[in-house]
Amino acid sequence: MSLTSAATLATLDRTGPRRITDLAAVEGVTQPAMTALVRVMEESSLVERRGDASDKRVTLVCLTEAGASYVRTRRQAGIHAFERLIGELTGDEVGALVAALPALKHLAELESQDREGPKQ
């Protein structure tokens, strides 16, 4: 799976259903590229398109259970990789990481706000 596909699934997991144009903007790709990507993920049963109850003209891309499961599995694999690597650090290095956590959390929040763009 491409990084853009994985990032798109993660965005849908974090933010819920989105328009293709919104996903394209968030992921930094063109609308036609996102349309093609969504089609491939749809064929893999990772996402589905649904109508928007508030505007019948709009189609939203939604994460399926298979897509949500994929995102959870990738996140868990990342967690295990970090646990293993952190286990190889010295006590001082672990302490430095712990001290940096508030700044890292703030950076993640800023990045998330930037990637999500305007709310629907």
VENVENGI-V563753 format. One record per backbone hydrogen bond with DSSP energy under -1.0 kcal/mol. CO is the residue of the C=O (numbers start at 1). NH is the residue of the N-H. If there is no record, write none. Layout:
co/nh
CO/NH
CO/NH
//
This chain:
co/nh
2/6
3/7
4/8
5/9
6/10
7/11
8/12
9/13
10/14
11/15
12/16
18/61
19/23
20/24
21/25
22/26
23/27
24/29
30/34
31/35
32/36
33/37
34/38
35/39
36/40
37/41
38/42
39/43
40/44
41/46
42/45
46/64
48/62
50/60
55/58
58/52
60/50
61/18
62/48
64/68
65/69
66/70
67/71
68/72
69/73
70/74
71/75
72/76
73/77
74/78
75/79
76/80
77/81
78/82
79/83
80/84
81/85
82/86
83/87
85/88
86/89
90/94
91/95
92/96
93/97
94/98
95/99
96/100
100/104
101/105
102/106
103/107
104/108
105/109
106/110
107/111
108/112
109/113
110/114
111/115
112/116
113/117
//
